[in-house]
Amino acid sequence: MKMNCRILLMLLLCFGYSGKAQMMSGENVPLDVKIGQMLLIGFPKAQLDPLVLEEVRKGKVGSIIIFEKNIPPTNSFVGLKKIIWTYQKAAPIPLFICIDQEGGRVNRLKDKYGFPRSITAEAMGKAGTLDSVQFYSEATAATLAGLGINMNFAPVVDLASNPTNPIIARYGRAFSANEDSVALLAKEFVKSHRKFNVLTSLKHFPGHGSSKADTHLGIADVTNTWEDRELKPYEVLIDSGYVDAVMTSHIVNKRLDKEGHPGTLSDDVITGILRQRLGFDGVVFTDDMQMHAITKHYGLEESIRLAILAGVDIMTFSNNIYGSEERTVDRVHSIIRDLVQKGIITEERINASYNRIMKLKSRLYTSDQVAELNREIQSLKDSLENAVEAVREVNQTIEMDAGVDEGKKRRKKDK
């Protein structure tokens, strides 16, 4: 019986890791595969990392993020494209290849590497027309598409409400202090990316523009400065269908979460406001879980538990924050698996995230590609059913042989 269970497990794993699992509902996929889709990681250098490549190959991660440190200093476009292509080719389920390519100061693909020049959101906002945001965002999206990067963590829809903000205003990351202008310009940014089939993620929910501190370094409390109008760009873009994904912020707002949890870990913020009040049922990414606003105040297990229960779908562990302890994929997997096995997090909750992620990933395919994937899935299902039937026949043969052997033993004993 143990041998037969192993055979069935191998068949199910082959089916789950077939590269077509993005079309399957969470109920039909192994837990480790679903956990893998909820993880976004970085890699250390401007070259393939063997450990990360193996983690990708095994389906332990579903997304990778690119930083400037990952860009080869010479022949940059071809070198980076080859790295991305290799990771993507190894993945059993297509990866989100992510980047923070906002423009201006937050710009991984700098012109010194031969990439197109970019400008800040603030500069686009001051141009007075939509031409600037259309031109620069199309140039960005075309570059990303050419490299194989399919998710841009932009545009920033924070309001430039605090001119001394050390993380938003200082770097010119906001289009405007006016919420209607931000919504208008952000929509053009998203539209330009969609022309090149590059997904985008609005950030930093529920609003980082009024903060006086940097969440990379510690807690940023906006309880007394945050305004409800900071939700307006999200509301407008969600209602008009221009939101692919949303990234949370680690800001603390006790008016929104009485316990004082950062937005990333707050059920009141993510489920209560984003999902229920604003009606967003798409993918929610966290900002980096290794920022000190999280790591200095929450343990790894506690932060993971709170984030998932709050409604987060994909957690970012970049191993790119100075002074933060490294977070290994195996450790995060183990924590999530243990939380599910203990019943602290239900598998239905994991399924909900997995299904949202797969739905978004399916948008990276054309209708013809989806049809082909569906045909392959049907073929795999048929193969699985045939294999199960074969195992059943083997079982029957083993049982019959065992019965014959037992009969022979009894007759021999009687003699």
C-alpha positions in Angstrom: 0.0 0.0 0.0 2.8 2.4 0.8 4.3 1.8 -2.6 1.0 2.7 -4.3 0.7 5.9 -2.3 4.1 7.0 -3.4 3.2 6.3 -7.1 0.0 8.4 -6.8 1.9 11.2 -5.0 4.5 11.2 -7.8 1.7 11.4 -10.4 0.0 14.3 -8.6 3.3 16.2 -8.1 4.1 15.7 -11.8 0.7 17.1 -12.6 1.0 20.0 -10.2 4.6 20.9 -11.3 3.8 20.4 -15.0 3.9 24.1 -15.8 0.1 24.1 -16.4 -1.0 24.3 -12.8 -1.8 28.0 -13.3 -5.0 26.9 -14.8 -6.0 24.6 -11.9 -8.0 25.6 -8.8 -6.2 25.5 -5.5 -8.0 22.4 -4.4 -6.2 20.3 -7.0 -2.7 21.5 -6.3 -0.2 20.3 -3.6 0.2 22.7 -0.6 3.9 23.4 -1.2 3.1 24.5 -4.8 0.5 27.0 -3.5 2.9 28.3 -0.8 5.6 28.8 -3.5 3.2 31.0 -5.5 2.9 33.2 -2.4 6.6 34.0 -2.2 8.6 36.7 -4.0 12.4 36.7 -3.5 15.5 38.4 -4.8 18.8 37.0 -5.8 22.2 38.3 -4.7 24.3 39.2 -7.8 24.3 40.1 -11.5 24.4 36.4 -12.4 22.3 33.3 -12.0 22.2 32.0 -8.4 22.3 28.2 -8.2 20.2 28.0 -5.0 17.5 30.4 -6.3 17.5 28.5 -9.7 16.9 25.2 -7.8 14.2 26.8 -5.7 12.5 28.1 -8.8 12.8 24.7 -10.5 11.2 23.0 -7.5 8.3 25.4 -7.5 9.2 26.9 -4.1 8.9 30.5 -5.3 6.4 32.1 -7.7 8.0 35.5 -8.2 11.4 37.1 -8.5 12.4 40.7 -8.1 15.2 42.6 -10.0 17.4 45.2 -8.3 20.2 47.2 -9.8 22.7 44.8 -8.2 21.3 42.1 -10.6 22.1 44.1 -13.8 25.4 43.0 -15.5 27.6 46.1 -15.9 28.4 45.4 -19.5 26.1 44.1 -22.3 23.4 44.8 -19.7 20.3 44.2 -21.8 21.4 40.8 -23.2 23.0 39.7 -19.9 19.9 40.5 -17.8 17.5 39.1 -20.4 19.5 35.8 -20.3 19.3 35.6 -16.5 15.6 36.3 -16.6 15.0 33.8 -19.4 16.9 31.1 -17.5 14.8 31.5 -14.3 11.6 31.7 -16.3 12.4 28.6 -18.4 13.2 26.6 -15.2 9.9 27.6 -13.5 7.1 24.9 -13.5 4.6 27.7 -13.2 5.4 31.0 -15.0 7.0 33.5 -12.7 6.1 37.1 -12.0 9.4 38.8 -12.9 9.1 42.1 -10.9 10.9 45.4 -10.7 10.5 48.8 -9.1 10.9 50.9 -12.2 9.1 54.0 -11.3 11.5 56.4 -13.0 13.9 59.1 -11.8 15.4 58.2 -8.5 13.7 54.8 -8.1 15.1 53.4 -11.3 16.9 50.1 -11.5 17.4 50.2 -15.3 19.6 53.3 -15.5 20.8 54.9 -18.7 24.4 54.2 -17.7 23.6 50.6 -18.5 22.2 51.6 -21.9 18.5 51.7 -20.9 16.2 54.6 -21.9 16.3 57.7 -19.7 13.4 58.0 -17.3 12.0 60.9 -15.2 10.2 61.0 -11.8 6.5 60.9 -11.3 6.7 64.4 -9.9 8.3 65.6 -13.2 5.6 63.8 -15.2 2.9 65.5 -13.1 4.4 69.0 -13.6 4.5 68.6 -17.4 0.9 69.8 -17.5 -0.2 67.3 -20.2 -0.6 63.5 -20.4 2.1 63.4 -23.1 4.9 63.1 -20.7 3.6 60.2 -18.7 2.5 58.4 -21.9 5.9 58.8 -23.5 8.1 57.8 -20.5 5.8 55.0 -19.3 5.6 53.5 -22.8 9.4 53.6 -23.1 9.6 51.9 -19.7 7.0 49.3 -20.5 8.6 48.4 -23.9 12.0 48.0 -22.2 10.5 45.7 -19.5 8.7 43.6 -22.0 11.9 43.2 -24.1 13.7 42.0 -21.0 11.0 39.5 -20.0 10.0 41.6 -16.9 6.2 41.3 -16.6 5.4 43.1 -13.3 6.3 46.7 -12.5 5.8 47.8 -8.9 4.5 51.2 -10.1 2.8 53.6 -10.4 3.1 55.2 -6.9 -0.4 56.6 -6.1 0.6 58.2 -2.8 -0.2 61.9 -2.6 2.6 64.4 -2.2 0.7 65.8 0.8 3.8 66.1 3.0 6.6 68.0 1.1 9.1 66.8 3.7 8.2 63.1 3.4 11.6 61.3 3.5 10.5 58.4 1.3 8.0 59.8 -1.2 8.4 63.6 -1.7 12.2 63.5 -1.2 12.6 61.3 -4.3 9.8 62.9 -6.4 7.8 59.6 -6.4 4.3 61.1 -6.3 2.6 62.6 -9.3 0.8 65.3 -7.3 -0.7 66.3 -4.0 -4.1 66.3 -5.7 -5.9 62.9 -5.6 -7.7 63.4 -8.9 -4.5 64.3 -10.7 -2.8 61.3 -9.3 -5.6 59.0 -10.4 -5.6 60.5 -13.9 -1.8 60.2 -14.4 -1.6 56.8 -12.8 -4.3 55.5 -15.2 -2.2 56.6 -18.2 0.8 54.9 -16.7 -1.1 51.6 -16.4 -2.6 51.9 -19.9 0.9 52.4 -21.4 2.1 49.2 -19.6 -0.9 47.2 -20.8 0.0 48.0 -24.4 3.1 45.9 -23.9 1.4 43.2 -21.7 3.3 44.3 -18.6 1.3 44.2 -15.3 1.5 47.0 -12.7 1.0 47.3 -9.0 -0.3 50.4 -7.3 1.5 51.4 -4.1 1.7 52.0 -1.2 -1.8 51.1 0.2 -3.5 52.7 2.1 -1.3 55.8 1.6 2.3 56.7 2.5 2.3 60.3 1.3 1.7 62.0 4.6 4.4 60.0 6.6 7.2 61.7 8.4 9.4 58.6 8.6 10.9 55.8 6.4 9.5 52.3 6.9 12.8 50.9 5.7 14.3 52.1 9.0 11.4 51.7 11.5 7.8 52.5 12.3 6.1 55.3 10.3 2.9 56.4 12.2 0.5 58.4 10.1 -2.4 58.3 12.6 -2.5 62.1 12.9 -1.6 63.0 9.3 -3.3 60.5 7.0 -6.5 61.7 5.1 -9.3 59.6 3.7 -8.7 61.3 0.3 -5.5 59.2 0.0 -7.8 56.3 -0.9 -9.3 58.2 -3.9 -6.8 57.1 -6.6 -7.3 53.4 -5.6 -11.1 53.8 -5.6 -11.1 55.5 -9.1 -8.7 53.0 -10.7 -10.4 50.0 -9.2 -13.8 51.2 -10.3 -12.5 51.8 -13.8 -10.8 48.4 -14.1 -7.2 49.8 -14.2 -5.7 47.9 -11.2 -3.7 44.7 -11.8 -2.4 44.4 -8.3 -1.8 46.5 -5.2 1.2 46.7 -2.9 0.7 47.4 0.8 2.7 49.8 2.9 4.0 49.2 6.4 2.7 52.5 7.8 0.8 52.5 11.1 -2.5 54.2 11.3 -4.4 53.7 14.5 -7.5 55.3 13.0 -7.7 52.4 10.6 -6.3 49.6 12.8 -6.9 50.2 16.5 -4.2 47.6 17.4 -1.6 49.6 15.6 -0.5 46.9 13.2 1.2 48.2 10.0 -1.0 48.2 7.0 0.7 45.0 5.6 -0.4 43.1 8.7 -3.8 44.6 9.2 -7.0 42.8 8.4 -8.9 46.0 8.9 -6.8 47.7 6.2 -6.5 45.0 3.6 -9.7 43.0 4.0 -11.8 45.7 5.5 -10.9 48.7 3.4 -9.2 47.4 0.2 -11.3 44.2 -0.4 -14.6 45.0 1.2 -15.0 48.8 1.0 -13.2 49.4 -2.3 -14.1 46.0 -3.8 -10.7 44.9 -4.9 -10.4 41.1 -5.3 -7.1 41.0 -7.1 -3.6 40.2 -6.0 -2.1 42.0 -3.0 1.7 42.2 -2.7 3.5 43.2 0.5 6.2 45.8 0.5 9.4 44.1 1.6 8.8 42.0 4.7 12.4 42.7 5.7 12.0 46.4 6.2 12.7 47.4 9.8 9.1 48.5 10.3 8.3 44.8 10.3 11.5 43.1 11.5 12.2 45.3 14.5 8.7 44.8 15.9 7.5 41.4 14.7 9.0 38.0 14.6 9.1 36.1 11.2 6.4 33.7 12.1 4.1 36.4 13.6 4.5 38.7 10.6 3.8 35.9 8.1 0.7 34.8 10.1 -0.7 38.3 10.4 0.0 39.1 6.7 -1.8 36.0 5.4 -4.7 36.4 7.7 -5.0 40.1 6.8 -5.5 39.1 3.1 -2.1 39.4 1.5 -1.4 37.1 -1.4 2.3 37.5 -2.2 5.0 38.2 0.5 8.2 39.9 -0.5 11.5 38.7 1.0 14.2 40.4 -1.1 17.2 39.9 1.3 18.1 43.4 0.1 17.5 45.4 3.3 20.7 46.4 5.1 20.7 45.1 8.7 17.9 42.6 8.3 18.4 38.9 8.9 18.3 36.8 5.8 15.0 34.9 5.3 15.4 31.6 3.5 12.7 30.1 1.3 12.7 26.8 3.2 12.2 28.6 6.5 9.2 30.6 5.2 7.7 27.5 3.6 8.1 25.6 6.8 6.4 28.4 8.8 3.4 28.6 6.4 3.0 24.8 6.2 3.1 24.5 10.0 0.5 27.3 10.4 -1.8 25.4 8.0 -1.2 22.0 9.7 -2.1 23.5 13.0 -5.3 25.0 11.7 -4.2 28.6 12.4 -4.4 29.4 8.7 -6.9 27.3 6.7 -6.0 25.7 3.4 -9.1 27.5 2.0 -7.3 30.8 2.8 -4.2 29.6 0.9 -6.4 28.5 -2.0 -7.9 32.0 -2.2 -4.5 33.6 -2.7 -3.4 30.8 -5.1 -6.5 31.3 -7.3 -6.0 35.1 -7.4 -2.4 34.7 -8.4 -3.2 32.2 -11.1 -5.9 34.4 -12.5 -3.5 37.3 -12.8 -0.8 35.1 -14.3 -3.2 33.8 -16.9 -3.5 37.4 -18.2 0.1 37.2 -19.4 -1.1 34.7 -22.1 -3.0 35.3 -25.3 -6.4 33.6 -25.8 -4.7 31.1 -28.2 -2.0 30.3 -25.6 -4.7 29.8 -22.9 -6.6 27.5 -25.3 -3.4 25.5 -25.9 -2.8 25.3 -22.1 -6.3 24.0 -21.6 -5.8 21.3 -24.2 -2.6 20.3 -22.5 -4.3 20.2 -19.1 -7.1 18.0 -20.5 -4.4 15.7 -21.9 -2.7 15.6 -18.6 -6.0 14.9 -16.8 -6.6 12.0 -19.2 -3.1 10.7 -18.6 -3.6 11.0 -14.9 -6.9 9.1 -15.0 -5.2 6.4 -17.2 -2.3 6.2 -14.7 -4.7 5.9 -11.8 -6.6 3.1 -13.6 -3.2 1.4 -14.3 -2.4 1.6 -10.6 -5.8 0.2 -9.7 -5.2 -2.8 -12.0 -1.8 -3.3 -10.5 -3.4 -3.3 -7.1 -5.9 -5.9 -8.2 -3.2 -8.1 -9.6 -1.1 -7.8 -6.4 -4.2 -8.6 -4.3 -5.0 -11.6 -6.5 -1.4 -12.8 -6.4 -1.4 -12.3 -2.6 -4.6 -14.4 -2.4 -3.1 -17.2 -4.5 0.1 -17.1 -2.4 -1.9 -17.2 0.8 -4.0 -20.1 -0.5 -0.8 -22.0 -1.3 0.6 -21.4 2.1 -2.6 -22.6 3.8 -2.7 -25.8 1.6 0.9 -26.4 2.4 0.3 -25.9 6.1 -2.7 -28.3 6.0 -0.5 -31.0 4.4 
